[in-house]
Amino acid sequence: MLYLIGLGLGDAKDITVKGLEVVQQCSRVYLEAYTSVLTVGKEALEEFYGKELILADRETVEQDADTILKDAHQCDIAFLVVGDPFGATTHSDLILRAVKLGIPYRVIHNASILNAVGCCGLQLYNFGETVSIVFWTDTWKPESFFDKITKNRKNGMHTLCLLDIKVKEQSLENLMRGKKIYEPPRYMSVNEAAEQLLAVVQNRRREGEEPEVIEDTLCVGLARVGTVDQKIASGTLREMTTAELGGPLHSMIITGTLHPLEIEMLKLFAVNKAIFGN
């Protein structure tokens, strides 16, 4: 059988009891290592689980999934995912491949940023479509995420922004030359995401549009959610460019219509309480 097991958001101990029991009985255990990361490394997980882990990068999962599924008819294989197994669509693809090969599967869920984000006090059922904000380059500056945020705002909904992670990525030059040389890992911060959002706001104004999101729109920055040193900061989009949240991983929320209880909760994390008035 193929098991897809969520690891939660913090450290090695966030795996469920059921998930740990399955890991310990499996013949091979893969650790997905590109859609998110834990605050501890592979070695700490191996020590706690009592099992050797095989790192599975994007290339392995998306182009060589048959290696992961090999012999799954005869033995149990575990595929570990930070957060919940369905936090990334890639893992649906792995299930479809297994079903096509006649391999049974089972999913063991865990907390993900999609529900843990409620720690900031915003009510989960008031969130609209989740968006991803990617690192811009000199030649590629997509703005499509902004249109989804605008749609959510018009409907009074909050938007969770998942910020870019670059792990085991190749430069364009090395990619074109076929050299398997990888760039250092990069994790987008709330500061960087806010700067890009402000740039989009300016672009839209130059095009004659008055954006739904502006410099004074209330936002929430979150870092290392689910860990003992998680950090939350609420403030304007402009204030998010300088909010000090520490190391990765970061997420950001653009608020919609706020319930009075949500406002009271956000005051707890305010960069500047004056923006909430009375």
N, C-alpha and C positions, 0 to 999 in steps of 0.2 A: 504493500500500500504506500501511496504518497501522502505524507502529512505536511500541511502548511501550518506553521506555528508562529503566532504573534509573540514578540518578546517584550511588548510594552515600551515605555519611553525612557526609563531611567538607567538601571544597571543590570547586572546579571540576575539579581534576585526578583526582578519584575516578571519573569516568566511564570505562568500559572503552574500549580502543582501537577495538573493533568498534562500540561505541555512538557514539563521536566521529566515526568515518567515516560512519555513517549520518546523523547530525545534519548534517554538512557537505554531504550530497547532497540533503537534503530541501528541498522548496519552502516549506513552513511548519513552524515549530517552536514548540510550545506548552509552557509550563512550568506544571505543576500547582502551585498555590500555597496549599494550605489543609490538607492532611493532615500535612505536615511542612515544615520549612525547613532550608536549608543555613546554614553559618556565613558565607557570602558572598552578596552580593546579585546581582540579575539582571544588572547591568552587568558584574560580574566574569565571569559565565558567558558573556555575549555576547562579551567580549573574548577569552576562551580558546577558545571554540568557533568564533569568526569568523562568527557567525550572529546575526541579530536574533531575539529570543524574544518570544512573545506570552503574557502572563500569563493563566492560566485559573483563575478562582476557582471556588468551589463552585457558584455560580449558573450559570456558563457550562457546567461539566461535567455537572451534574445536570439542568439545564433547557434548555440550548441546545447539546446535543452535536452536533446536525446542522451547526452552524457549524464545529466542529472537523473533522468528516468531509467537509465540502464539497470536491468535486473530487478526493477520494481515489481515485476510479477512474482518473483521468488522471495524477495526480502523487503523490509520496511526502510523507506527513505524519508528523511525529514528535511524540510526547506524552511529555514528560520528567517523571519522578516521583522525588522524593527517596527514597533507599533503594531498594527493589525495587518494580516495577510492581504486584505483587499484595499489597503491604502494606495496601491499602485496597480494600474490596469495590466501591467506586465504579468502579474501573477494569475490573472484570469486566463491569460494565454497558456501558461504552464498547465493549468487544470484542463483546458480544452485539448492540449496535446496528450495528456495522460488518458483522458476519456477516449480519444481516438485510438489509442494503443490498447484499450481495454484494461487500463490500470485503475483500480479503485482509489479514491482519495478521501481525506477527511481534513476539516479545518478546525483549528483550535484558536479562538479569538483572543484578543487582548486590547488594552487601551491604545488609542491612537490620538494624534494631535486633533483629529476631526471631532472628538468628543472631549478630550482633556482641556481644550481651549476654553471650556466653560469656567475654568478656574479664575478667569478675569472678571466674572460676574455678569457677562452677557449671556442671555438665555439662548440655548442651542436652537430652539425652534424659530428664533428670529433671524437665523442665518440664511442667506441666499446661496447662489452658486459659488463654490470655492474657485479661486484662481491661482495660477502660478506666475510669479514674476521672475524672469530670467535675467542673467547678466547681459547687459548691452555690450556690443563691440563697436569699433569705429565704423563698421559697415552694416551693422544689423541692430536696429533699435525698434523691435516690435512694440506696438501699443494696444494690441487686441484685448489684453487683460483689462484695460481701462474702460472699454465699452461694457464689459461684464459688470464691473464695479458700478458704473453709471446705472445700468439696468437694475441692479440690486438696490441702489440708493433711491431710485424712483419708486420702487416698490416698498420702501421703508425697511429693507433688510440689511443686515450686517454682511460684510464680505471678509472671509478668511483668506489671507494671501500667504501661500506657501512659497518660501524664498529659495532661490536656486542653490543647488549643491553640485559642485564639479569634482567628481572623484574618478581618477584614472581616465582623464580626458587627454586626447592628443591635440597638439597644435595643428593648424591647417597644413603647415609645411611638412611636419612629420607624417601626417595622414596621407598626404599626396605622394610622399616618397616611400610609403609603406613601412616606415620605421616605427616599431612598437616602443616609442619613448613617450612617457606620460608626464603631463604637467603636474605641479604640486596641487594638492586638494585646495579648493576654494569654497567658502560658505558665505552666501550673501547675508549681510547684516540688515537690521531694521533701518539703520542710517542710510545705507546704500539704496535700499528699496524706496525710502521716502524721497531721496534725491531724484531718483528716476521718475517717481510719480509727479513730483513738482515740475520736472522737465516736460512731462506730458501735458500738465495743466497749462504751461506756457505755450506749448505747441498748439493746443486747441484754441487758446485765446488769439493767437496769431492767425488762425483760420477763421476767426469771427465767431467762435462758439463760446458760450459762457458755461464752463464745465460744471457738472454736478458736484465734483470734488474740487475743493479749493484749499488754499494754504491753511485756513482756520478750521477745516473739517476735523472733527474729533476722531482720533485713532488710538489703537492700543498696540504696543510693542511687547512681544513675549520672547523670552529666551530660556532654553533648557527646561521646557515644561516637563513636569514629572520627576525632576531631580530635586535633591535637597537644597540646591542653590538656584532654583528657578527665579526668574526676575520678570516683573510685569511693570510697564510704565504706560500711563494714559496721558494724552495731550494732543495738541494740534498736529497736523501733518508736518508743519514747519518745525515744531518741537521734536518730532521724531527723527529729524536729521542729526540731532545732537544728543539724543537720549543715550545714557550710558547703561548698556545691558550686558556687557561682558562677552564671553566666548559663545560659540555656536552651540546648538542650532537656534536660529531665530524664526519667528513668524510675526505677521502683522495683521491687524484687523482695521478695516475702514468701517466705521459705525454707520448705521441707518437711523431709523426713528428709535429713540431711547425710551424705555419704560422708567418711571421714577426709581424703582429698585435697582435697575441697571446703572443709573446715574450715581446713586449712593455707593454702589460697589466700585465704580470707576474712580470715585473721589479718593478711595483708599490707596490708589496707585498713581495719583496725579503728579505729574512733573511740576505743575503750577496750579494750585487749587483755585486761583483767581478766575480761571477760564470757566469754572462751573457757576460763577456768580453766587446767587443766594440759593 
